[in-house]
């Protein structure tokens, strides 16, 4: 069966789907506007991860850390290369607004194969964890107290930095909601060593002078919602003297890096991956 891509959909449908995914349109209203068949065809498929969960080159486990300012405990997926010699650069991986699904676990494994200690927390853990269904996950996500969730990610970053296998430098990579979280963490953690937001919401301009970490920012051309905030963010970054790289990927959609959905763009995702790995290696070196 031929795999669908974003080019198989009318741009108006893609816009409706983006609004649905981000809670601006109900499932009923999306189906009424675009059709149930379209929604089903755009659902993610987790059948073929790039790195298998039992890959012998890796050591992976679900671990918990205290989060006294958040929900009390943060739980996530910790992956590292098996038999690594010496301390490892550490990367916090922040999911989209569906919690720790198989795609994000796969991304953490990909980072581990590149020599990183990767930790992907599940923001939905206080509500029972990722439920195995994207629609249910999205519904649960709306019930989170974001102030407590942000505190959980701060706690996760600090726990990762203190991990015995880590070299003391932590970067963060996030997607959509996670991209916004990567931007947020950069404003509240002066010891963060690098941040890589993929198509994430920008922080208020007043918070930008607090950023000490270098940024590698990935945006999609066909993403009016996120791109609308970029000019003000860029102006604030320049005014504050923050070191950053900005990459706009032409002709692709919000979510282009997620290879489980039709919005995936292989060429853009591969380029963003190469840039991300090189950036993290440079900034997180001991």
Secondary structure, DSSP 8 states (H G I E B T S, - for coil): -----GGGS-HHHHHHHHHHHTTSS-HHHHHHHH-HHHHHHHS---S--SS-TT-TTEEEEEEEEEETTTTEEEEEEEEEETT--S-EEEEEEE--TT-S-HHHHHHHHHHHHTTEEEEEE-GGGGGTS--S-HHHHHHHHTTS-HHHHHHHHHHHHHHHHT-TTEEEEEEEEEETHHHHHHHHHHHH-TT--EEEEES-----HHHHTT--SEEEEEEEEE-HHHHTTHHHHHHHHHHHT--EEEEEEEEEETTTT-TTSTT--HHHHHHHHHHHHHHHHHHS--
